[in-house]
């Protein structure tokens, strides 16, 4: 058992590596096509340098100082950035390898394009557009080859709570006897808190000595599902769940900056939405509801009204029931249904962001009555308030709108995962997936 605990300490030190478990584990079973150097070289040669060379010739494309050269340099920088973003974001659970590529390249090329415009550098739209299309296509082809060449298999050691890995989206094989698998992409997973027989303990030690990855089942579960199971406080390092305060300050600055940039652009469309709400049904334009926010402080969230105006019930149980929006809820107006599906009804919360009550990205704030109910039923529920609530969040892009107690427990696991992995990479992924959710309307009620 002491030996297993020593292995577990080593596993905790390598937890960051495990985050790539579902998609991009770094070990011998990984495909050569996942090499960062190979990906960059392929995209730069075939996606950024070859197309201008074929269309303009080497003199025009690579020598001198002009729009073509500036565009080639810009797309080289953007392609490297797109690959970095795609690789970094791809480590998070639920991210399909191809689903992270397009948003990453769009963002990277968009940032470079804005830099070119801000610096007033001459550029060529055909070269920039052609290199974007070619770099993206080349990287997608590389990812197809990488997926087909992957060899990673998770071998589970019997005992403890290892059975919890049965229903997650990983290729697992149970070990029948304490013998090391001969597969070159083998990864061992065990409940390192369980009391294993001596033969299995020797197997885990032998695997570690031979360079075969050994992981605790909880880390694999988190990496594959995007959730954190919390049964006992002693099983979790409370410090590991504390968010980065430096990133929280940077995130606050970015929240305010984005509101300042978007508000002049959105003010007219939001005014039109307000008029349409008044024409659609009688009642106020805005809906104000008391919710629990940052550090457990209550505040009034501001939204566009999407339901018929009703008098507020004084009974808390009735208010709690009405705080739950069901499927095809008859209280939702015709125009309100569109606002909910497009998430436009959430945009007035820019006001809450400016006041410091909310962020663009974070756990969704719950109605006061629902929050009190969840506090009584779900352990550690209050911990989700350690970061500012958001207009969109990790639970929303993975699960959608929920109200049932069992679903809320899953939502809480998503929220804890977000807090533990609090970073701009995860925020970027949530933002990209939110765009897809807005266009598809998934999860709205």
Buried (B, 14 or more C-beta within 10 A) or exposed (E): EEBBEEBBEEBBEEBEBBBBBBBBBEBBBBBEBBBEEBBBEBBBEBBBBBBBBEEBEEEBBBEEEEBBBBBBBBBBBBBBBBBBBBBBBBBBBBBEBBBBBBBBBBBBBEBBBEEBEEEEBEBBEBBBEBBBEBBBEBBBBBBEEBBEEBBBBBBBBBBBBBEBBEEBEBEBEEBEEBEBBEBEBBBBBBBBBBEBEEEBBEBBBBBBEEEBBBBBBBBBBBBBBBBBBBEEEEEBEEEEBBBEEEBBEEBBEBBEEEBEEEBEEBEEEBEEBBEBBEEBBEBEBBBEBBBBBBEEEEBBBBBBBBBBEEEEEEEEEEBBEBBBBEEEBEEBBEBBBBBBBBBBBBBBBBBBBBEBBBBBBBBBBBBBBBBBBBBEEBEBBBBBBBBBBBBBBBBBBBBBBBBEEEBBBBBBBBBBBBBBBBBBBBBBBBBBBBEEBBEEEEBBB
